[in-house]
């Protein structure tokens, strides 16, 4: 497939959004209009990442100027330590400051990225071997909770370890990944969204969900995070267990897709004519499976399966999920949290980011900013 037209359309929409959004950041949409925030949300790095991807592809200074301006606001948030009491530091700063370091070799962006990694390390509870997802450290309800999304925050720690030559970042990342592989992934290759551990003994308590259909179901975006997160963990560590875990997560994802290859919001939700898709989950999964293909030879038994799934998914996304010309979003029918009725069928800025990353992976061989 040729994705150039889809990329060009994404660039047109993004350039218009630079003016629309100004100094604010998009999150999800309401009535096809992005809801903006003053840099207090976990998703803001994805808008910056879109700007860097557009600049990387086009060389157009307008995208670079907008990205640099947004990075300054991200650095200010970091300096003030505002709205960072969360595991999402990698989502915030890898597509923003790490991206600027990779593209511009800007030393201030490098230092900010290391500072972001240090902020993420504050979530690391060495005595429990986990990175706490939400809330103040030791919070009675959240203190022993991990989340599958956090796999995508580990590249920030791996990057920091490489840049500083200090191995405590990588040690924490590996410890978390091992815990995620053991407890978030299930024997049938599906996944829990979150998992609780006793904060005194470290003993496992059980899996739960925040945005999935129910505690034991498989939230599709979480499964997509597993595909991509474990594939990236393999890139950094070359631990074959991580490659195999990513492959198994991908097989499960593909096996449970509907006919059009765009995932429903949960793999276990009852299917009826009201079921919501999550285009963002499929965009993330495409990026993860493309990363997997980097490490699989064409003779691998899964190579063709993953390649075909990528193509069929992208056919659907580009044909049926891209928005009309002039729209703010790049793709529609993403879900933030159907369970909580939060943007159950809307634009999502992370969906837009990973859709554009997928297009650029397939058309130009770009791989986003999750590794140098």
C-alpha positions as CSV (number, residue, x, y, z in Angstrom):
1,X,0.0,0.0,0.0
2,X,1.0,3.6,-0.6
3,X,0.4,5.8,2.4
4,X,1.7,9.1,1.1
5,X,-1.8,10.6,0.5
6,X,-2.8,9.8,4.0
7,X,0.3,11.3,5.4
8,X,-0.1,14.5,3.4
9,X,-3.7,14.8,4.6
10,X,-2.5,14.4,8.2
11,X,0.0,17.2,7.7
12,X,-2.7,19.6,6.4
13,X,-4.9,18.9,9.4
14,X,-2.0,19.3,11.8
15,X,-0.9,22.6,10.4
16,X,-4.4,23.9,10.8
17,X,-4.5,22.6,14.3
18,X,-1.4,24.6,15.2
19,X,-3.4,27.7,14.8
20,X,-6.6,26.2,16.4
21,X,-4.8,25.0,19.5
22,X,-2.5,27.9,20.1
23,X,-0.7,27.4,23.5
24,X,-3.1,24.7,24.6
25,X,-3.0,20.9,24.3
26,X,-5.6,18.6,22.8
27,X,-6.9,15.5,24.6
28,X,-10.1,14.0,23.2
29,X,-13.0,15.5,21.2
30,X,-16.6,16.4,21.9
31,X,-18.8,16.9,18.9
32,X,-15.8,16.6,16.6
33,X,-13.9,19.5,18.4
34,X,-10.8,18.7,20.4
35,X,-11.1,19.6,24.1
36,X,-8.1,21.6,25.1
37,X,-6.1,21.8,28.3
38,X,-3.4,24.2,29.7
39,X,-0.9,21.4,30.0
40,X,-2.4,19.4,32.9
41,X,-3.1,16.1,31.2
42,X,-1.3,12.9,30.6
43,X,-1.7,12.9,26.8
44,X,0.0,16.2,26.0
45,X,3.2,14.7,24.7
46,X,1.4,13.1,21.9
47,X,0.5,16.4,20.3
48,X,4.2,17.4,20.5
49,X,5.1,14.1,19.0
50,X,2.7,14.7,16.1
51,X,4.4,18.0,15.4
52,X,7.9,16.4,15.5
53,X,6.7,13.6,13.1
54,X,5.3,16.2,10.7
55,X,8.6,18.1,10.8
56,X,10.7,15.0,10.4
57,X,8.7,14.0,7.3
58,X,8.2,17.4,5.7
59,X,11.1,19.6,6.8
60,X,8.6,22.4,7.1
61,X,9.8,24.9,9.7
62,X,6.2,25.7,10.9
63,X,6.0,22.3,12.5
64,X,9.4,22.6,14.1
65,X,8.6,26.0,15.5
66,X,5.3,24.7,17.0
67,X,7.0,21.7,18.4
68,X,9.8,23.7,20.0
69,X,7.2,26.1,21.5
70,X,5.3,23.2,22.9
71,X,8.4,21.6,24.3
72,X,9.1,24.8,26.3
73,X,5.7,24.5,27.9
74,X,6.5,20.8,28.7
75,X,9.8,21.8,30.3
76,X,8.1,24.5,32.4
77,X,5.6,21.8,33.7
78,X,8.6,19.6,34.6
79,X,10.5,22.4,36.3
80,X,7.4,23.3,38.3
81,X,6.6,19.6,39.0
82,X,3.0,20.2,38.1
83,X,0.6,17.3,37.3
84,X,3.3,14.7,37.3
85,X,2.2,12.5,40.1
86,X,1.6,9.6,37.7
87,X,3.3,6.9,35.7
88,X,2.7,8.7,32.4
89,X,6.0,10.6,32.4
90,X,7.2,8.6,29.4
91,X,4.1,9.4,27.4
92,X,4.6,13.1,28.2
93,X,8.3,13.5,27.6
94,X,9.5,10.8,25.1
95,X,7.6,12.3,22.2
96,X,8.4,15.8,23.3
97,X,11.9,16.4,24.8
98,X,13.5,13.1,23.8
99,X,12.2,13.7,20.3
100,X,13.7,17.2,20.2
101,X,17.0,15.7,21.4
102,X,16.9,13.1,18.6
103,X,16.0,15.7,15.9
104,X,17.8,18.8,17.0
105,X,20.5,17.5,19.3
106,X,19.4,20.2,21.7
107,X,21.3,19.9,25.0
108,X,18.5,21.5,27.0
109,X,16.1,18.9,25.6
110,X,18.5,16.1,26.6
111,X,18.8,17.5,30.2
112,X,15.0,17.9,30.4
113,X,14.6,14.3,29.3
114,X,16.9,13.0,32.0
115,X,15.1,15.1,34.5
116,X,11.8,13.5,33.3
117,X,13.4,10.1,33.8
118,X,14.4,11.1,37.3
119,X,10.8,12.2,37.9
120,X,9.5,8.8,36.7
121,X,12.0,7.0,39.0
122,X,10.1,8.7,41.9
123,X,7.3,6.3,41.1
124,X,9.6,3.3,41.5
125,X,9.1,1.3,44.7
126,X,12.2,-0.8,44.8
127,X,11.0,-2.7,47.9
128,X,8.0,-3.9,45.9
129,X,9.7,-4.1,42.5
130,X,7.1,-2.0,40.8
131,X,6.4,1.5,39.4
132,X,3.2,2.7,41.0
133,X,0.6,3.8,38.5
134,X,-1.3,6.5,40.2
135,X,-1.7,8.6,43.4
136,X,0.8,9.6,46.1
137,X,3.4,6.9,46.9
138,X,2.1,4.5,49.4
139,X,-1.5,5.6,48.9
140,X,-3.8,3.1,50.7
141,X,-5.8,2.3,47.6
142,X,-3.3,2.9,44.8
143,X,0.1,2.3,46.4
144,X,0.5,-1.3,45.2
145,X,-1.0,-0.9,41.8
146,X,0.7,-1.3,38.4
147,X,-0.8,-0.7,34.9
148,X,0.0,-2.2,31.6
149,X,0.2,1.2,29.9
150,X,3.4,1.8,31.8
151,X,5.3,-0.5,29.5
152,X,5.4,2.4,27.1
153,X,7.1,4.6,29.7
154,X,10.0,2.2,30.0
155,X,11.8,3.5,26.9
156,X,12.4,6.7,28.7
157,X,14.3,4.9,31.4
158,X,16.2,2.8,28.9
159,X,17.1,5.9,27.0
160,X,18.3,7.7,30.2
161,X,20.4,4.7,31.1
162,X,22.1,4.8,27.8
163,X,22.6,8.5,27.9
164,X,23.9,8.8,31.4
165,X,25.7,5.4,31.7
166,X,23.8,5.0,35.0
167,X,22.3,1.5,35.2
168,X,19.7,2.2,37.9
169,X,17.2,3.4,35.3
170,X,17.5,0.2,33.3
171,X,17.4,-1.9,36.4
172,X,14.1,-0.3,37.5
173,X,12.7,-0.8,34.0
174,X,13.6,-4.4,33.8
175,X,12.2,-5.1,37.2
176,X,8.9,-3.5,36.2
177,X,8.8,-5.3,32.9
178,X,9.4,-8.7,34.6
179,X,6.5,-8.0,37.0
180,X,4.3,-7.0,34.1
181,X,5.2,-10.1,32.2
182,X,4.4,-12.3,35.1
183,X,1.3,-10.7,36.5
184,X,-0.3,-8.5,33.8
185,X,-0.1,-11.1,31.1
186,X,-2.3,-14.2,31.5
187,X,-1.8,-17.8,30.5
188,X,-4.0,-17.5,27.4
189,X,-1.9,-14.5,26.2
190,X,-4.6,-11.9,27.2
191,X,-3.8,-9.2,29.7
192,X,-5.1,-7.5,32.8
193,X,-5.3,-3.7,32.6
194,X,-4.0,-3.2,36.2
195,X,-2.7,-5.4,39.0
196,X,-2.6,-4.9,42.8
197,X,0.1,-6.0,45.2
198,X,0.2,-6.0,49.0
199,X,2.2,-2.9,50.0
200,X,3.7,-4.6,53.0
201,X,4.6,-8.0,51.8
202,X,4.7,-7.5,48.0
203,X,2.5,-10.5,47.5
204,X,0.1,-10.4,44.5
205,X,-3.5,-9.6,45.2
206,X,-5.1,-9.7,41.8
207,X,-5.9,-8.1,38.5
208,X,-8.4,-5.4,37.9
209,X,-9.4,-2.8,35.3
210,X,-10.0,0.9,35.1
211,X,-11.2,1.3,31.5
212,X,-12.0,-2.3,30.4
213,X,-15.3,-4.1,30.4
214,X,-14.7,-5.9,33.7
215,X,-11.7,-6.9,35.8
216,X,-11.1,-10.2,34.0
217,X,-11.7,-8.9,30.5
218,X,-9.1,-7.9,27.9
219,X,-9.1,-4.2,27.3
220,X,-7.9,-3.9,23.7
221,X,-5.8,-0.8,24.2
222,X,-4.0,-2.5,27.1
223,X,-3.3,-5.5,24.9
224,X,-1.9,-3.1,22.2
225,X,0.4,-1.5,24.8
226,X,1.6,-5.0,25.6
227,X,2.5,-5.7,22.0
228,X,4.4,-2.6,21.6
229,X,5.8,-2.3,25.0
230,X,7.3,-5.8,25.2
231,X,8.7,-5.4,21.6
232,X,10.5,-2.2,22.7
233,X,11.7,-4.0,25.8
234,X,13.3,-6.6,23.6
235,X,15.0,-3.9,21.5
236,X,16.7,-2.5,24.5
237,X,17.5,-5.7,26.3
238,X,17.5,-8.5,23.7
239,X,15.8,-10.7,26.3
240,X,14.0,-13.4,24.2
241,X,11.3,-13.7,26.7
242,X,10.1,-10.2,25.9
243,X,10.0,-10.9,22.2
244,X,8.0,-14.0,22.8
245,X,5.6,-12.2,25.1
246,X,5.1,-9.5,22.5
247,X,4.4,-12.1,19.8
248,X,1.9,-13.9,22.0
249,X,0.1,-10.7,22.8
250,X,0.0,-9.9,19.0
251,X,-1.4,-13.3,18.2
252,X,-4.2,-12.9,20.7
253,X,-5.0,-9.4,19.4
254,X,-5.2,-10.6,15.8
255,X,-7.2,-13.7,16.7
256,X,-9.9,-11.6,18.4
257,X,-10.3,-8.8,15.8
258,X,-13.6,-8.3,14.0
259,X,-13.8,-8.7,10.2
260,X,-12.6,-5.2,9.5
261,X,-9.4,-5.6,11.6
262,X,-10.2,-2.6,13.8
263,X,-10.5,-3.6,17.5
264,X,-13.6,-3.2,19.6
265,X,-12.9,-1.4,22.8
266,X,-12.7,-4.6,24.8
267,X,-12.3,-8.2,23.5
268,X,-14.8,-9.6,26.0
269,X,-17.6,-7.0,25.8
270,X,-20.9,-8.5,24.4
271,X,-21.1,-7.8,20.7
272,X,-24.2,-5.9,19.5
273,X,-25.0,-3.1,17.1
274,X,-24.0,-0.5,19.8
275,X,-20.5,-1.8,20.4
276,X,-17.8,0.8,20.2
277,X,-14.5,0.4,18.4
278,X,-11.2,1.7,19.5
279,X,-9.2,2.9,16.5
280,X,-6.4,4.0,18.7
281,X,-5.9,0.5,20.0
282,X,-5.4,-0.8,16.5
283,X,-3.1,2.1,15.5
284,X,-0.9,1.2,18.6
285,X,-1.0,-2.5,17.7
286,X,0.1,-1.7,14.1
287,X,3.2,0.1,15.5
288,X,3.9,-2.7,17.8
289,X,3.6,-5.4,15.2
290,X,5.8,-3.4,12.8
291,X,8.4,-3.2,15.6
292,X,8.1,-7.0,15.9
293,X,8.8,-7.4,12.2
294,X,12.1,-5.7,12.7
295,X,13.2,-8.7,14.8
296,X,11.5,-11.6,12.9
297,X,12.9,-13.1,9.8
298,X,10.6,-13.7,6.9
299,X,10.9,-17.4,7.7
300,X,9.3,-16.9,11.2
301,X,5.9,-18.6,11.4
302,X,4.3,-15.3,12.6
303,X,5.9,-13.0,10.0
304,X,3.2,-13.3,7.4
305,X,0.4,-13.2,9.9
306,X,1.6,-10.0,11.4
307,X,2.3,-8.4,8.0
308,X,-1.2,-9.2,6.8
309,X,-2.8,-7.9,10.0
310,X,-0.9,-4.6,9.6
311,X,-2.0,-4.2,6.0
312,X,-5.6,-5.1,6.7
313,X,-5.8,-2.8,9.7
314,X,-4.3,0.1,7.8
315,X,-6.6,-0.5,4.9
316,X,-9.6,0.0,7.3
317,X,-8.1,2.9,9.2
318,X,-7.2,4.9,6.1
319,X,-10.4,4.1,4.2
320,X,-13.1,4.1,6.9
321,X,-11.7,5.8,10.1
322,X,-9.8,8.8,8.7
323,X,-11.8,12.1,9.2
324,X,-13.1,14.4,6.6
325,X,-10.8,17.1,5.1
326,X,-10.8,20.1,7.5
327,X,-11.5,18.0,10.6
328,X,-9.4,18.4,13.8
329,X,-8.8,14.7,14.3
330,X,-6.7,12.5,12.1
331,X,-8.8,9.4,12.8
332,X,-12.2,9.0,14.4
333,X,-13.9,6.3,16.5
334,X,-11.3,6.0,19.2
335,X,-12.3,5.5,22.8
336,X,-10.8,6.9,26.0
337,X,-13.0,5.0,28.4
338,X,-16.3,3.5,27.3
339,X,-16.7,2.0,30.8
340,X,-16.6,5.5,32.4
341,X,-18.4,7.2,29.4
342,X,-15.4,9.4,28.8
343,X,-15.0,10.1,25.1
344,X,-16.4,6.6,24.1
345,X,-16.3,7.3,20.4
346,X,-14.3,10.3,19.5
347,X,-10.9,11.7,18.4
348,X,-8.1,10.9,20.7
349,X,-4.7,12.6,20.5
350,X,-2.8,9.4,21.2
351,X,-4.8,7.6,18.5
352,X,-3.8,10.4,16.1
353,X,-0.2,10.1,17.1
354,X,0.1,6.4,16.7
355,X,-1.8,6.5,13.4
356,X,0.7,9.0,12.0
357,X,3.6,7.0,13.4
358,X,2.2,3.9,11.8
359,X,1.8,5.7,8.4
360,X,5.4,6.9,8.6
361,X,6.8,3.5,9.7
362,X,5.2,1.9,6.7
363,X,5.9,4.6,4.1
364,X,9.2,6.0,5.2
365,X,10.7,3.6,7.8
366,X,10.5,6.2,10.6
367,X,10.0,4.6,14.0
368,X,8.8,7.3,16.3
369,X,10.8,8.4,19.3
370,X,10.8,5.4,21.5
371,X,14.4,4.6,20.7
372,X,17.3,6.4,19.1
